[in-house]
Amino acid sequence: MCGLLHERIRCEFPYIHSINRKENGINGVQEYNLSAFERIVGIDRVIRESGGITVPWAADRFSVSTRQIKRDIEYLRDRLDAPIVWDQRQRQYLYEQPFSKLAFADERGLIALTLLKKLLLNEHYVPIASQETLEMAAEWLPEAYRRAADRIHFELPVSQPLDMEVFSDVVQAMCDDRRLAVAYTDAGGNESERTVEPERVINYSGRWYLVVHDLSRGELRTFHMSRIRSLTILREKVERPSERNELVSRYIENSYGMFKGPATHRAVVRVHGSAATHAAEQVWHPDQVVSEVKTTDGSRAIDIELPVAQWTELLSRVLSFGSSAEAISPPEFRTAWMLEVRRMGEMVGE
């Protein structure tokens, strides 16, 4: 069970700048070792840039046997769905249609190495940094990209210390599939005691959260781990129905922000002026819809429509833009925004 625990612990960011939304991810390559990954990326690059590749040339280029190159080409075709075919006339392998799954693989690897380095060197996540781990992660990158990695930085907006005793108990409960007795204090200071089944641990924008199935409420809930006063592993085993994993995945993925749950609304946020350009470069949610808005003065404005379960975090995001953003719909979301704006006005005596 612990061998699969990494699938239940994840890191999320409130929004990201889109580097290239049209490119596909790299699926399946992790099953090969690092040197094989280098060859496959290299073969793909040669085919895309030169129009094709021969087995003898590739074998000499990567210092392996022709049989190994043929296996790499089979892997590209059968495991990565590359449209690679043998052209008898040109006597080389080529793509019979455009294939971009491995495009920018080195650049994507460089970004991944930058993120890993930041996390490994942050004592709130890894108390003892492993230089060996970093070196292993960097090994498959070209030498020039390894040097560039020292000049690319990733910063977390918040880095919240994690109570390792709480985290350790949660992990142990997940490993043993056992329930937890949790004493919790919510943001309003209300104390409660719950019996829960731990489902996911999420680091969202530097803060740690625990997604559980709350037995008293019969539904999925999200706990801020810093607000857990005490936690006890119980003897009772988790009774997880077959559809639980799918429900948890939908709970996590379907709405904006860390306040999870079924997306019950489609919210619209309007961003004005130079802030609109900044916001248009960000992905707040995979299912967001961004549209241009005509304004009377000719300035730029965009509407961002996205699914939400609660207003709390999205409202904070809108307010962070100051006068450059406003909540448009639904009406209860706009009302909540207007109320906060009035309160801020009262704070400055207006």
Number of C-alpha atoms within 10 A of each C-alpha: 8 12 7 10 14 10 10 15 15 13 12 14 14 16 15 12 13 11 10 8 9 8 13 12 13 14 12 11 17 10 10 13 10 17 12 18 18 19 22 20 18 18 23 26 19 16 18 17 8 10 13 21 21 19 19 15 12 20 17 12 12 16 12 13 14 16 12 17 24 16 12 18 21 15 17 21 15 12 13 15 13 22 14 21 15 15 13 8 6 11 12 16 19 22 19 13 10 10 17 17 17 22 17 14 20 17 12 15 17 21 16 14 20 21 16 16 23 15 17 18 16 15 14 16 17 11 10 11 15 12 12 9 13 16 13 11 17 22 14 19 22 12 11 8 15 16 12 11 19 10 8 12 11 12 10 14 10 10 16 15 13 15 13 11 11 17 16 11 15 24 19 15 22 24 14 15 20 19 24 25 15 18 16 21 17 12 9 6 9 8 13 12 15 15 20 24 25 23 23 24 25 21 19 16 18 18 20 21 20 20 23 21 22 17 13 10 11 9 11 21 18 20 18 17 20 17 15 19 14 12 19 15 17 14 12 11 13 19 11 12 7 8 8 14 13 10 13 18 11 15 19 21 17 20 24 26 25 24 18 21 22 16 17 12 16 15 24 22 22 22 27 21 14 12 17 21 14 12 21 19 12 14 18 22 20 13 14 17 14 17 13 14 15 11 11 6 6 9 12 16 21 23 24 23 20 22 21 23 21 20 19 14 15 24 18 12 16 18 17 11 15 12 12 16 22 21 24 18 16 13 11 13 21 19 14 14 21 14 12 15 16 11 13 12 11 10 9 7 7 8
